[in-house]
């Protein structure tokens, strides 16, 4: 009787581990798909924005860094 209880507990633990693995695998796959989707959106937005403001911001950042270096 004691051996059967251990066998059932062992089988239950195996089933529980398989369930957790499959569940976590599906969650990880979903997150990877979301990351790919957002990366493609970011690339599309970066390609669509004009370059002139970026140069202005880079120039302002360079001026701030030289002012901070002087302090």
C-alpha positions, 0 to 999 in steps of 0.5 A: 500500500505504501509503495502505491502511494509513492508511485501515485505521488511520483506520477502526480509530480511528473504530471505537474512538472510537465504542465508547468513546463508547457505553460511556461514555454507558451508564456515565453513564446508569447513574450518573444513574439511581443518583443519581435512585434515591438522591435519592428514597430520601433524600427518603423518609427525610427525610419519614419521620423525626420533626421533634422531634429535628431541633429539638433538634439545631438548638437544640444547634447554636445554643448551640454556635455562640454559645459559639464566638462568645464565645471 
